[in-house]
């Protein structure tokens, strides 16, 4: 149970609480089991605080400091953590599905601990950026949904494209995500500060398919050519098909480039040339989903 003195101080407001924490920094406050639902804890210094079993439903913790705090078995539905400082905190046996702002927390300090029970209770629905900040490897994040009882229905995809075709690719990415196809799309998934080439090469390695969006822009792109060559090398190494091409125009059918010639001679290329027309786009997208099913 929560220490009554500690809880009473917190109920006087964040300003008084923070002053108390600054005056007695060695205290490890005990707020375990406390009813903090709907509490305004913005900017609160909750370092080393035991919040195990606490009710934090609808609590507002934006900008709060949770360094080496304990949230074991806490109730967090609709709690807001926007821009909070979360370092070395224990998230054990908690459901994070409805927690807001996890993708914005500052995790530049010590990695937090996220228990496997938390993964299961959250059904894997935890922002990937938050998990990465806590030190969870990409390989685990990639297959997390299968571990919590949601079988992988579709192959995962790295989307290779020219930035000049981003309008189409963003639409495709959103629709694939909406149908539970795990995709890697550089504007959304390349981490800030990460070396571009390394991030892309690693993403290609981790995903089942390289979904290649071919157009006159892509044919002229050195980046796209590099990604295609990585995919082809992966095919040779793993002895399975990785490259999954679709086209927006006729360019790949007319190009004299060796890699483009190889693709048109050896692959059945999906046709999205009518993507600006709703019905034609939907027909092509339905075919794409069918062919991305992992059981096929």
Beta strands, then each sheet from edge to edge (+ up, - down):
strand 1: 65-67
strand 2: 85-87
strand 3: 90-91
strand 4: 113-114
strand 5: 157-160
strand 6: 183-184
strand 7: 209-214
strand 8: 243-247
strand 9: 270-271
sheet 1: 1+ 2+
sheet 2: 3+ 4+
sheet 3: 6+ 5+ 7+ 8+ 9+
end
